Amino acid sequence: MTSINQAITALVQLCLLVFLIASNVHLTPLPNEHHYEAPWLTHNSYNQELRSNMYQGDILLPEHMSTNSKNALKIEAYKWPKGTIPYIFHEKYPQDEREKVLKAMARFEKETCIKFVPLKSRVYNTFIEIGSTQKGCYAMIGYHPQKNGQGLPVNFQLPECTKYQGTVEHELLHVIGILHEQARSDRDQYVKIVWDNIEKAYWNDFGKASDREVTAYGVPYDYQSVMHYPAKAFSKNGKDTIVSKKDPKAVLGQREGATNGDLEKVRKMYCKASTTEENGFD
């Protein structure tokens, strides 16, 4: 009887071992598998871009601006004069972190006609102030004249908001006047918004652009834009809130850096002659 019990116990242990091996054999992705979850989506840096107290998660709108302004600003008054953006760093912003912002600025200066000009004081009327005084990654959209010596805020919560260079470029594109890609007026041709998966409080963050105030400047829809929401943005149940009509499993957005489509919008918005040179991340 004892030998039978021992045999049964051994068999159970063997079955359990086989089950555990089978359960874990696929933990390492196979070389030919397609994985659509980008690493930046699982990092806290992206969570800082989707804050409930900001318009579309990371945009600080001035009171006079309509919430219909959702792609690239069309109204001349919102564009930086001569494409020049004066800036100052908050006095407590770390030097090593400044280098990451300066790197992003240098890229825009190299590949577009935008110029970022450092200031030594707050005497200048309108400028951006880059700091880390609040929670979240956010910026005010476009140009808004000031006369109080207070800069238009650009906030990078450290270290989360500067982990990926694309996050820094994303916020600077807001400063330049570029809004989120999936808010284009023609977006329904390219993506489907799954309203049932979105918290009702955030439905407004998925609105479309007003052609009266904004334009995509004829630039093709860009699923990989650094300005595009990811598939599960503002999801209430972990399911996709945005689905590509071209490829339902396609990656939406990234934080490697501005794509050529992102840069082309800036060129067409500010520069006399645009270029189709492949400078961006596609």
NUDRENMI-545265 format. One line per 10 residues: their letters; for each residue x negated, y, z negated of C-alpha. Coordinates in pm, 1 decimal. Each point is the difference from the previous one (the first is absolute). Layout:
A> X:Y:Z; ...
//
This chain:
MTSINQAITA> 0.0:0.0:0.0; -286.2:229.3:-89.6; -163.3:-59.7:337.6; 327.6:88.8:176.7; 28.9:326.7:-194.4; -359.7:83.6:80.7; 64.4:-68.7:366.7; 307.8:225.1:0.5; -192.4:276.6:-177.0; -283.4:-26.3:251.5
LVQLCLLVFL> 248.1:14.1:289.1; 168.9:312.0:-142.8; -336.2:168.5:-47.1; -99.0:-87.7:357.5; 326.3:142.4:137.7; -47.8:315.6:-203.7; -355.3:37.2:130.1; 116.5:-42.8:361.0; 275.0:260.6:-57.2; -243.7:253.4:-145.2
IASNVHLTPL> -243.8:-48.7:285.8; 278.6:39.3:255.9; 127.8:312.1:-174.6; -338.4:170.3:7.2; -137.2:-117.6:330.5; 144.7:304.2:180.6; -115.9:266.0:-243.4; -288.8:89.7:231.8; 137.5:154.4:323.1; -67.1:-193.8:317.7
PNEHHYEAPW> -214.2:179.7:262.2; 281.6:32.3:254.4; 271.1:114.4:-239.4; 144.0:351.1:33.2; 15.9:189.7:-328.9; 190.4:325.3:-0.6; -52.7:120.8:-358.1; -277.3:260.0:10.2; -226.1:29.8:-308.5; 80.6:369.4:-51.1
LTHNSYNQEL> 364.1:-90.6:-63.6; -90.6:-205.0:-306.8; -225.0:268.7:-144.9; 127.3:263.2:-240.7; -109.9:272.0:243.5; 303.2:-63.0:218.3; 235.8:6.9:-297.1; -120.4:355.0:-61.9; 127.2:95.9:347.6; 355.0:-112.4:-77.7
RSNMYQGDIL> 101.3:214.0:-292.8; 367.4:62.3:-70.0; -43.3:369.9:-76.5; -158.1:77.7:339.3; 167.3:35.5:337.3; -70.3:-318.4:200.6; -221.2:-111.0:-289.3; -298.4:232.9:43.3; 118.2:333.2:143.3; 45.3:315.0:-203.4
LPEHMSTNSK> 248.2:218.1:191.1; 30.3:373.7:-64.1; 350.3:110.2:-87.1; 59.2:175.8:331.4; -78.2:-305.0:215.5; 280.4:-226.0:119.1; -22.5:-368.6:-88.0; 69.0:-65.9:369.3; -362.0:88.6:80.5; -140.3:-346.9:40.3
NALKIEAYKW> -264.2:-50.6:271.7; -235.7:263.2:141.2; 100.0:355.2:-78.3; 126.7:188.9:304.3; 59.7:342.0:-150.3; -304.2:223.1:52.5; 33.6:154.7:-346.7; -88.3:-335.9:-159.1; -324.1:-37.8:197.2; -331.4:112.6:-142.5
PKGTIPYIFH> -114.4:317.2:182.9; -268.0:-83.7:255.4; -4.2:-355.4:-134.8; -213.0:115.2:-292.8; 67.4:-139.5:-348.6; -180.2:170.8:-290.5; -52.1:-226.6:-299.8; -134.3:-8.0:-351.4; -61.5:-290.5:-237.7; 133.9:11.7:-352.7
EKYPQDEREK> -293.1:70.2:-229.4; 32.6:-339.2:-170.9; 21.6:-204.1:320.5; -302.5:-239.5:-2.5; -278.4:58.1:250.9; -8.2:-360.8:123.6; 373.7:18.0:66.8; -43.3:326.8:188.0; -222.8:-181.2:246.3; 288.2:-230.2:97.3
VLKAMARFEK> 225.0:296.7:75.1; -275.5:180.4:190.3; -54.7:-313.6:207.8; 366.3:2.0:103.4; -15.7:370.9:78.8; -310.6:-53.1:211.8; 178.8:-264.7:203.4; 288.9:233.1:82.5; -244.4:277.2:89.0; -190.8:-234.8:231.3
ETCIKFVPLK> 300.3:-145.5:178.9; 239.1:297.5:5.9; -29.7:379.7:-4.7; 103.2:23.3:-367.7; -247.5:181.1:-225.4; -22.9:-30.7:-377.7; -167.8:302.3:-159.7; -132.2:-17.3:-359.2; 76.1:294.2:-228.5; -207.6:126.3:-291.0
SRVYNTFIEI> 287.5:180.0:-169.0; 378.7:29.0:-4.1; 3.8:346.0:156.6; 119.9:-145.9:329.0; 379.2:8.4:34.5; 88.2:-348.1:126.7; -211.6:-309.4:-56.8; 26.9:-356.7:-122.3; -128.2:-104.9:-340.4; -120.7:-358.2:-25.5
GSTQKGCYAM> 14.9:-152.5:-343.4; 99.0:-290.7:-220.5; 204.3:177.4:-264.0; 322.1:-199.0:45.1; 106.3:-357.6:65.1; 38.9:-115.3:359.5; -137.4:73.0:346.8; 185.4:290.3:157.7; -29.3:322.9:196.8; 213.3:289.7:113.9
IGYHPQKNGQ> 94.0:-20.8:365.5; -144.8:258.7:237.9; -76.5:368.8:-49.3; 189.7:215.4:-249.3; -129.7:352.7:-71.1; -93.7:71.4:-361.3; -101.8:323.6:-172.6; -45.1:-111.7:-357.3; -345.8:-155.4:16.2; 150.9:-345.1:-46.8
GLPVNFQLPE> -100.5:-258.3:256.4; 241.5:-234.2:173.3; -48.2:-322.5:-198.7; -166.0:-313.5:134.1; -15.2:-259.2:-277.0; -207.5:-317.9:-4.1; 51.3:-202.3:-317.2; -338.9:-156.3:-71.9; -116.8:-256.7:74.2; 315.0:-140.1:163.9
CTKYQGTVEH> 56.7:260.9:270.6; -349.7:-2.1:146.3; -64.3:-375.1:8.0; 90.1:-5.7:370.5; -123.1:267.5:238.3; 329.3:-21.1:185.1; 188.4:117.6:-309.0; -210.2:316.7:-8.3; 55.1:54.4:373.6; 373.3:-65.5:-46.4
ELLHVIGILH> 35.8:284.7:-249.8; -213.4:237.1:207.5; 223.0:-72.1:299.7; 294.1:114.3:-211.4; -193.3:320.7:-69.8; -57.7:45.5:373.8; 373.4:-41.8:60.6; 50.6:-365.4:91.0; 277.1:-193.6:-172.7; 82.5:-371.5:-7.0
EQARSDRDQY> 10.2:-197.7:323.7; 316.7:-200.5:-70.5; 196.0:325.7:-38.9; -32.6:89.8:368.9; 325.9:81.8:176.3; -59.3:-290.3:242.3; -92.1:-255.2:-266.8; 314.4:-214.0:48.9; -143.0:-113.4:333.7; -297.4:-153.4:-180.8
VKIVWDNIEK> 97.1:-95.1:-355.7; 307.2:-109.3:-190.2; 67.6:145.3:-344.4; 145.2:-268.8:-228.6; 216.7:219.0:-221.0; 124.7:-290.7:-213.4; -354.2:-52.4:-130.9; -55.0:365.0:-98.0; 95.2:152.8:-332.3; 284.3:241.1:77.9
AYWNDFGKAS> -184.6:279.6:-179.3; -271.1:-19.2:268.8; 218.9:-9.2:311.5; -84.1:363.5:70.0; -367.4:-97.3:27.5; 85.3:-200.9:312.8; 172.5:283.2:184.4; -85.8:93.4:358.4; -150.4:321.5:128.3; 184.7:306.2:120.8
DREVTAYGVP> -108.5:86.5:353.9; 49.4:366.3:-84.2; -278.5:-2.2:-259.3; -232.4:-284.5:92.0; -148.6:-184.4:293.8; -221.0:-301.3:73.4; -165.0:201.0:282.2; 62.0:-281.5:245.8; -235.5:-237.0:-183.4; 118.7:-365.3:23.4
YDYQSVMHYP> 142.9:-163.2:-312.3; -286.8:-139.2:-206.4; 69.1:-301.3:-224.3; -356.5:18.5:-132.7; 8.7:372.0:-78.3; -158.6:92.5:-331.4; 322.7:199.6:-47.7; 233.1:-301.4:35.0; 184.9:-151.0:-296.9; -81.4:-368.6:-61.9
AKAFSKNGKD> 269.9:-259.5:56.5; 106.8:-16.0:-365.5; 0.6:371.8:-82.7; 249.8:84.6:-278.1; 129.5:-359.7:1.9; 239.3:-88.7:-281.7; -36.4:-375.4:41.9; -344.4:-65.2:147.4; 140.2:-39.1:350.9; -88.6:207.6:305.5
TIVSKKDPKA> 159.3:342.8:27.2; -147.5:70.3:345.1; -28.3:-259.1:277.3; -171.3:44.8:334.6; 229.9:-66.5:293.7; -305.0:-93.9:207.1; -136.9:-260.2:-241.8; 195.2:-67.6:-323.3; -320.5:-122.1:-167.0; -215.3:292.1:108.5
VLGQREGATN> -207.6:194.2:-249.5; 142.2:347.6:-54.8; -245.9:267.8:-103.9; -352.5:-34.9:-140.6; -249.6:198.3:-203.9; -315.6:-47.3:204.3; 37.3:342.7:152.4; 188.2:218.6:245.8; 71.9:-168.2:332.7; -51.9:166.0:335.6
GDLEKVRKMY> 374.9:64.7:4.9; -25.3:185.9:-331.6; -291.0:205.6:129.3; 173.2:70.1:330.4; 293.1:158.8:-183.5; -243.3:233.3:-174.3; -166.2:86.6:330.6; 330.0:73.1:171.2; 122.8:197.0:-299.1; -304.8:224.9:-31.7
CKASTTEENG> -245.5:-41.0:285.9; 26.3:159.7:343.1; -97.9:-322.4:171.2; 64.6:-345.0:-142.7; -202.9:-308.0:75.5; 82.1:-366.3:33.9; -346.6:-110.1:-107.8; 25.2:-312.2:-216.8; -132.6:144.5:-323.5; 260.5:-138.4:-236.8
FD> 56.2:-335.3:-163.3; 244.0:-194.5:220.9
//
